[in-house]
Amino acid sequence: MTFTKDTVRHLYHGRDARARAFRFAMIGFDLASIIFFVASSLMRDAPWIYAADALIALVVMADLALRIWITNRPARLFTQLTTWADIIVIVTLLLPTVIESYLFLRVLRALRLLRSYHMLSDLRQEFDFFRRNEEVIHSAINLLVFVFLMTALVYVAQVNTNPNINNYIDALYFTVTALTTTGFGDITLQGTGGRLLSVAIMVFGVGLFLRLVQTIFRPARVHYECPDCGLARHEPDAVHCKHCGRILHIRTEGEG
């Protein structure tokens, strides 16, 4: 395969099996790297961890460089959050001893999993299950990424100052208990900054967390375009269009 700009652009934006396989491979790499970051927080520093960090950094650098190379407007890439997330990933991977307390800013890489248009498009084409449950799956991904990033923020802010938060799992435990309003109280954030972060999680995070959970577990809406106003999504048992009032004929199997 000739390595040209058109070839690389096709891999990132093409619609054939080879292009989809390439993008799925990149998604798999992102997932594996995030799992590695979480697992490595539970381990003591070792040379092989730094070697793995460097290898991941090289892949991320290559991916970012290729995306800059094939775009017609490189400056526009630097207005995107995912580009700056990748830059943070690279810096924290290559300079772990200099900015050790900020290593888990690397989890911003997870935003690529949430906002990848091609990933969602490919899943819709390849899997009927995804087409039927797209709204629930998308909300679940939103919820996981939200919890993951909130946990990372707690970890970064407290790992070197709070004796009760020694790894990512400790931070995850506190974040989930705060977001679910369980509040066992065995782990609390310390210092003025920690208290302010706790307030932010409770004021802003709890509402968003509950909204995402509600979206996942509430009945999925059906796709049926109203002939009059064009509203395409309705409640499963809807008789009238809630936008214009027209009687709908949504096919349903009923209840036994």
VEXDREN-2710 file (C-alpha; in Angstrom, 1 decimal):
% VEXDREN-2710
k/r/px/py/pz
1/MET/0.0/0.0/0.0
2/THR/1.5/3.3/-1.1
3/PHE/1.8/5.8/1.8
4/THR/0.3/9.0/0.3
5/LYS/-1.8/11.8/1.7
6/ASP/-4.9/10.4/-0.2
7/THR/-4.3/6.9/1.2
8/VAL/-4.1/8.2/4.8
9/ARG/-7.1/10.5/4.3
10/HIS/-9.1/7.5/3.0
11/LEU/-8.2/5.5/6.1
12/TYR/-9.5/8.3/8.4
13/HIS/-12.6/9.2/6.3
14/GLY/-13.3/6.3/3.9
15/ARG/-16.3/4.1/4.0
16/ASP/-14.9/0.7/2.8
17/ALA/-14.0/-2.2/5.1
18/ARG/-10.3/-1.3/5.3
19/ALA/-11.0/2.2/6.4
20/ARG/-13.5/1.0/9.0
21/ALA/-11.1/-1.6/10.3
22/PHE/-8.4/1.1/10.7
23/ARG/-10.8/3.3/12.7
24/PHE/-12.0/0.4/14.9
25/ALA/-8.3/-0.4/15.5
26/MET/-7.7/3.2/16.7
27/ILE/-10.8/3.0/19.0
28/GLY/-9.4/-0.3/20.4
29/PHE/-6.1/1.4/21.0
30/ASP/-7.8/4.3/22.9
31/LEU/-9.7/1.8/25.1
32/ALA/-6.6/-0.2/25.8
33/SER/-4.5/2.8/26.7
34/ILE/-7.2/4.1/29.1
35/ILE/-7.4/0.7/30.8
36/PHE/-3.6/0.7/31.1
37/PHE/-3.6/4.2/32.7
38/VAL/-6.1/3.0/35.3
39/ALA/-4.3/-0.2/36.0
40/SER/-0.9/1.5/36.2
41/SER/-2.2/3.8/39.0
42/LEU/-2.4/0.7/41.2
43/MET/1.2/-0.4/40.5
44/ARG/4.5/0.9/41.7
45/ASP/6.6/2.7/39.1
46/ALA/8.7/0.3/37.0
47/PRO/10.8/0.7/33.9
48/TRP/8.3/-1.3/31.8
49/ILE/5.5/1.2/32.7
50/TYR/7.6/4.1/31.4
51/ALA/8.5/2.2/28.3
52/ALA/4.7/1.5/27.7
53/ASP/4.0/5.2/28.2
54/ALA/6.6/6.1/25.6
55/LEU/5.1/3.6/23.1
56/ILE/1.6/5.0/23.6
57/ALA/3.0/8.5/23.2
58/LEU/4.5/7.6/19.9
59/VAL/1.2/6.2/18.6
60/VAL/-0.7/9.3/19.8
61/MET/1.9/11.6/18.2
62/ALA/1.7/9.6/14.9
63/ASP/-2.1/9.8/14.9
64/LEU/-2.1/13.5/15.6
65/ALA/0.6/14.2/13.0
66/LEU/-1.3/12.3/10.3
67/ARG/-4.5/14.1/11.1
68/ILE/-2.7/17.4/10.8
69/TRP/-1.1/16.3/7.5
70/ILE/-4.3/15.2/5.8
71/THR/-6.5/18.2/6.8
72/ASN/-6.9/21.1/4.4
73/ARG/-7.2/23.5/7.4
74/PRO/-4.6/22.5/10.0
75/ALA/-5.3/25.6/12.2
76/ARG/-8.9/24.4/12.6
77/LEU/-7.7/21.2/14.3
78/PHE/-6.3/23.3/17.2
79/THR/-9.8/24.7/17.9
80/GLN/-11.0/21.2/18.7
81/LEU/-10.9/19.8/22.3
82/THR/-9.7/16.4/21.2
83/THR/-6.6/17.9/19.6
84/TRP/-5.6/19.6/22.9
85/ALA/-6.5/16.4/24.8
86/ASP/-4.0/14.5/22.6
87/ILE/-1.3/17.1/23.3
88/ILE/-1.9/16.8/27.0
89/VAL/-1.6/13.0/26.7
90/ILE/1.7/13.3/24.8
91/VAL/3.2/15.7/27.3
92/THR/2.2/13.7/30.4
93/LEU/3.4/10.5/28.8
94/LEU/6.8/11.8/27.9
95/LEU/7.4/13.9/31.1
96/PRO/6.0/11.7/33.9
97/THR/8.7/12.6/36.5
98/VAL/8.3/16.3/35.8
99/ILE/4.5/16.5/36.1
100/GLU/3.7/13.3/37.9
101/SER/0.7/14.7/39.8
102/TYR/-1.0/15.6/36.5
103/LEU/-0.6/12.2/34.8
104/PHE/-4.3/11.4/34.8
105/LEU/-5.1/14.4/32.6
106/ARG/-4.3/11.7/29.9
107/VAL/-7.8/10.4/30.4
108/LEU/-9.0/13.4/28.3
109/ARG/-8.2/10.9/25.5
110/ALA/-11.6/9.3/26.4
111/LEU/-13.3/12.3/24.7
112/ARG/-12.4/10.7/21.3
113/LEU/-14.5/7.7/22.2
114/LEU/-17.5/9.9/22.9
115/ARG/-17.4/12.3/20.0
116/SER/-16.1/10.2/17.2
117/TYR/-18.6/10.7/14.4
118/HIS/-17.1/7.9/12.3
119/MET/-17.3/5.5/15.2
120/LEU/-21.0/6.0/15.6
121/SER/-21.6/6.0/11.9
122/ASP/-19.7/2.7/11.5
123/LEU/-21.5/1.1/14.4
124/ARG/-24.9/2.1/12.9
125/GLN/-23.9/0.5/9.6
126/GLU/-22.4/-2.7/10.9
127/PHE/-24.6/-3.6/13.9
128/ASP/-28.4/-3.7/13.9
129/PHE/-28.4/-3.8/17.7
130/PHE/-26.7/-0.4/17.8
131/ARG/-29.2/1.1/15.4
132/ARG/-32.1/-0.1/17.6
133/ASN/-30.5/1.1/20.9
134/GLU/-28.4/4.0/19.8
135/GLU/-29.9/6.5/22.2
136/VAL/-29.3/4.3/25.3
137/ILE/-25.8/3.3/24.2
138/HIS/-24.9/7.0/23.5
139/SER/-26.1/8.0/27.0
140/ALA/-24.2/5.1/28.6
141/ILE/-21.0/6.3/26.9
142/ASN/-21.7/9.8/28.0
143/LEU/-22.2/8.6/31.6
144/LEU/-19.0/6.5/31.6
145/VAL/-16.8/9.3/30.2
146/PHE/-18.4/11.8/32.6
147/VAL/-17.6/9.6/35.6
148/PHE/-14.2/8.8/34.3
149/LEU/-13.2/12.5/33.9
150/MET/-14.7/13.5/37.2
151/THR/-12.7/10.7/38.9
152/ALA/-9.5/11.9/37.1
153/LEU/-10.1/15.4/38.4
154/VAL/-10.4/14.1/41.9
155/TYR/-7.3/11.9/41.5
156/VAL/-5.2/14.7/40.1
157/ALA/-6.3/17.2/42.8
158/GLN/-5.9/14.8/45.8
159/VAL/-3.4/12.0/45.1
160/ASN/-0.4/13.8/46.6
161/THR/-2.2/15.4/49.5
162/ASN/-4.9/13.1/50.7
163/PRO/-3.8/9.9/52.5
164/ASN/-7.1/8.3/51.7
165/ILE/-6.7/8.6/47.9
166/ASN/-3.7/6.6/46.8
167/ASN/-4.8/5.4/43.4
168/TYR/-7.5/5.8/40.7
169/ILE/-9.9/3.3/42.3
170/ASP/-9.9/5.4/45.6
171/ALA/-10.8/8.5/43.6
172/LEU/-13.5/6.5/41.7
173/TYR/-15.0/5.3/44.9
174/PHE/-15.3/8.8/46.3
175/THR/-16.7/10.2/43.0
176/VAL/-19.4/7.6/42.7
177/THR/-20.5/7.9/46.3
178/ALA/-20.7/11.7/45.8
179/LEU/-22.6/11.6/42.5
180/THR/-25.1/9.1/43.9
181/THR/-25.5/11.2/47.1
182/THR/-24.6/8.1/49.2
183/GLY/-21.8/9.9/51.0
184/PHE/-20.4/7.2/53.3
185/GLY/-17.9/9.8/54.6
186/ASP/-14.9/7.5/54.9
187/ILE/-13.2/9.4/52.2
188/THR/-13.4/13.2/52.0
189/LEU/-11.5/15.7/49.9
190/GLN/-9.0/17.8/51.9
191/GLY/-8.0/21.4/51.8
192/THR/-9.9/24.4/50.5
193/GLY/-9.5/23.3/46.9
194/GLY/-10.8/19.8/47.8
195/ARG/-13.9/21.2/49.5
196/LEU/-14.6/23.5/46.5
197/LEU/-14.2/20.5/44.2
198/SER/-16.7/18.5/46.4
199/VAL/-19.2/21.4/46.2
200/ALA/-18.8/21.5/42.4
201/ILE/-19.4/17.7/42.1
202/MET/-22.5/17.9/44.3
203/VAL/-24.0/21.0/42.7
204/PHE/-23.2/20.4/39.0
205/GLY/-22.3/16.7/38.8
206/VAL/-25.2/15.1/40.7
207/GLY/-27.8/16.7/38.4
208/LEU/-26.0/15.7/35.2
209/PHE/-25.3/12.2/36.6
210/LEU/-28.9/11.6/37.4
211/ARG/-30.1/12.9/34.1
212/LEU/-27.8/10.5/32.2
213/VAL/-28.9/7.6/34.3
214/GLN/-32.5/8.5/33.8
215/THR/-31.9/8.6/30.0
216/ILE/-30.4/5.1/30.1
217/PHE/-33.2/3.5/32.0
218/ARG/-36.3/5.3/30.7
219/PRO/-38.1/3.6/27.8
220/ALA/-36.5/4.3/24.5
221/ARG/-38.4/6.5/22.1
222/VAL/-39.6/5.1/18.7
223/HIS/-38.7/6.6/15.4
224/TYR/-41.9/7.5/13.5
225/GLU/-42.1/10.7/11.4
226/CYS/-45.2/12.7/11.9
227/PRO/-46.7/13.3/8.4
228/ASP/-47.8/16.9/9.4
229/CYS/-44.9/18.4/11.4
230/GLY/-42.1/15.9/10.8
231/LEU/-41.4/15.2/14.5
232/ALA/-39.5/11.9/14.3
233/ARG/-39.3/10.6/17.8
234/HIS/-42.2/9.7/20.0
235/GLU/-43.0/7.9/23.2
236/PRO/-43.6/4.1/22.6
237/ASP/-47.3/4.4/23.6
238/ALA/-48.0/7.8/21.9
239/VAL/-51.4/8.2/20.3
240/HIS/-51.0/11.9/19.3
241/CYS/-48.0/13.8/18.1
242/LYS/-47.0/16.0/21.1
243/HIS/-45.9/18.8/18.7
244/CYS/-48.9/19.2/16.4
245/GLY/-51.6/16.8/17.9
246/ARG/-52.1/14.6/14.8
247/ILE/-53.2/11.1/15.5
248/LEU/-50.3/8.7/15.0
249/HIS/-50.3/5.1/13.8
250/ILE/-47.2/3.8/15.6
251/ARG/-47.0/0.0/15.1
252/THR/-47.0/-1.7/18.5
253/GLU/-47.3/-5.3/19.7
254/GLY/-49.3/-4.1/22.7
255/GLU/-49.2/-5.6/26.2
256/GLY/-50.3/-9.1/27.3
END
